[in-house]
Amino acid sequence: MHKVLILGSGAAGLTAAIYAARANLKPALINGTQRGGQLTITTDVENYPGFRHGIMGPALMEEMEAQAKRFGTEFIEGTVTKVDLSKSPFKVWIEDERIEETESLIIATGASAKLLGIPSEGAFMGFGVSACATCDGFFFKEQEILVIGGGDTAMEEATYLTKFASKVTIVHRRGEFRASKIMFERAQRNPKIAWITNAELLEVLGEGDGLGKKVVGALLRDTVTGETRKVHATGVFLAIGHQPNSKPFAGLLDMDETGYIKTHDGTKTSVEGVFAAGDVQDKIYRQAITAAGSGCMAAIDAERWLEAKHHAEAVHGGA
């Protein structure tokens, strides 16, 4: 049985592993479906402290993993499919087969950007296609970019991107927007934002291959007439929302209406001994540095909880 079991191998999970391992808790970490998390599909990371010239996303995660291994973290391959949080020790099923038991649990399974599912979207992810304006907007100075979406996320991302781009065009498949009035009006007042309505993205247009590939435009289809047209753009930002990877915990932990795990007093969840860190509980910031910070918090919270639990058991046992 583990003292600490960590679910997820992104910035939150790996940071939690580093802190838990250095506290001599001998943590185990289940990698999940995307080893290294969302940073593995990011190219240059220039806003993570400590790297004056930036670092590639996959390289950053490799360093974090190596650091966690250095302190003795056990890594387990697989994806969590079911959990039992009704009593201690907690049980975690991997691929519905292997069962791991643990005294405490840190959930750092992250969130996934909602994508359109077209092949070119994945082909140019990190090479002109992005789902995070605050992560990648800096790389599009004085360029023309598209933002796909019609909700608050799209309005917020487009407004933020005008700090860098020469022109931002919001592309929405309907004529009406589901964004809140205040966010929509703010975007409307921005002179750098243009609008294409009743249009859907059919294909991201690009050229080159390997590390040299880049986006040069997009193929759009009119949702009313069916006609297609090409538009110029060197960046395509997908802003149709995020989905927290919290499905195995539905009905077991308190969550908000969209599935983000609720935390209180740091990283504590509604079940004692279960903690949550990173994008699975953070729908506001969604940055590598904030995920890492909350991973640190979760490890410290778990350490203190375990210490208090063992102390109480010792006192009770000696009574």
JOFEN-V571608 format. One line per field, one symbol per residue. ss: DSSP state (2 for helix, 1 for strand, 0 for the rest). phi: phi as a letter, one per 20 degrees, with the letter a starting at -180 (. if undefined). burial: # if it has 9 or more other ideal C-beta (glycine too) atoms within 8 Angstrom, else .. A space follows every 50 residues. Layout:
ss = ???
phi = ???
burial = ???
This chain:
ss = 01111110002222222222220000011100000022222001100000 00001122222222222222000111000111110000011111000111 11111110001110000022222010001100222222220001111100 02222222222000001111100000000022222222200011110011 11111110022201111111110000011111001111000111002220 00001000001001000100000111022200000002222222222222 2222222222222222220
phi = .efcdddodefffffgffffffemelfdcefnfdfnmfffddefdddego cfdnbfgffffffffffffgeofedcfpcfdbccdfbeffdcedlmcfdd dbfccdecemcdffdenegffffdfncpdbcbfffdggfdfldecdceqc dggffffffffffdffbcdedcfceddeffgffffffffefeedccdlbc febeebbnblfefbecrbddcffeenfdbdceadbcdecdoccfecgfdf ndcfcefdoffecblndfdfdfndccbnffccddeldffffffffgffff fffffffffffffffffef
burial = .####################...########.#.#####.#.##..#.. #...####.######.###.#.#.##.#.#..#.#....#####.....# ###########.#.#..#.##.#########.#.###..#..######## #.##########.##..#####.#..#.#...##.##..#..#..#.##. ##.###......###########....#.##.##############..#. ..#.#...#####..####...###########..############### ###.##..#..........
